Each structure stands twice: as C-alpha cells, then as structure tokens.
Amino acid sequence: MTDGNGVGSPPPPEHGALAEETAADNRVTLRKLLVVTVMMFGFGFALVPLYEKLCEVTGINRIVKRDDHKPANTQVDPSRSITVEFDANLRSNLPWTFKPLETSVKVHPGEIATVVYEVTNVSGHAVIGQAIPSYGPMLAGQFFRKIECFCFEKQELAAGETRQMPIAFVVDPTLPSDVNTITLSFTFFEVPGRAQSGSPLAVVATPTAVTAPQSKIQ
C-alpha cells in the first residue's frame, strides 16, 4: 500500500507474524525429516549383520557366498571305471605312420577325457587321408561320444609332415554294467583326388578301387 506521497506503507503486523510462524513450522518439519532420514539409514545399516546371521542359520549363505570350487559334473559316475584302449591302422596304400601317444586310459562314465594320435606322411608328396572309427565291442559305439575328433574331416599332410591330432570323448553313464573295456580303433585310408605331384587326377584308374573300400568299411 502507498500513502498520498507515494511511499509504501509497512505490511500489517499480522502478516509478519504469519510469515515467522510458517518459517518456524518449516524448520521443525525439516528437522523431523532429517531425523527420519538418519533413522532409516541406521536401520538399513543394521539389517546387514541381521541378514548375514539369518543366511548363516538358514543356509542361504551358500547361495550368496562366492564358491571357489568349480561346479562338479553331476553326470560323472566315480564309482565305476572304464578302460578305453586305442588302436591305429592304415590301409596298405597310405604312406603314413599312425599311432596313439597313449595306448589306454581309465575314465569314469560321464568324465571328459582327451588323448592324442600322431600321424606322419613319410612320402615325398602331399597326401589326403581320412580316418574311420570302429569299436569293440560293437555296442560300445552307442555309448561313446566323440566331442572332438580328427575323423570328422579329411586330413591333408605335406611331404614329411608330422601332425598330432587330439580326440576328446566321454563314455555315456548308461553304458551296460558288464562292459568294462572299450577299444577305439581308427583306420586311415587315402582319399583319391590328387596325383603324387599334387595336381588333380584326370582319370580314376578303376571305379571299384574308390567305392569298394568305403562300402566295406560301412
């Protein structure tokens, strides 16, 4: 408000008292909020040891604690051992040497194992070969799982080259209980398609020389 001279008049006394009361209420509310915040923080902090104690009593701590041990393969049967023997054969026309670096291993059913075969091309030219597996007894083939095997692909060796080839496998735990030994045999045969010089063959000498060995192996 202004008087006749244009000078503002002071606010009524009740307005000033109302403003001071509002400010006082705000300060009280702020203090209450700060107290509640501190109490909530303290309550949350106190829950940590209580939660840990609850986990320890109930066994939940096994879930929240880090496990330094690798998880066990629940399919491994440690009460049983299987002897796996390894054999290597070559067709007479393949100029390679071929052998397993281990002749046998003992494994538990469900346990992943790896063995290595070594092959050398003793000829003076590149040769392509492929291995065919067989099993003894024959029914063991149904329970022998090859995870990695050189027999899945053709192998090309340069003249004089030596190569080590792993095979990773697992014996199925459902293998009949009367089978305690499995023989895994690989036979390498030459894959036609290259002459000794490395150039493609123009003509295959006799069709039966290619197809007959394959049908015999199957």
Summary of the structure (lengths in Angstrom):
residues: 218
radius of gyration: 40.9
end to end distance: 112.6
largest distance: 130.3
contacts: 504
relative contact order: 0.14
helix: 32%
strand: 32%
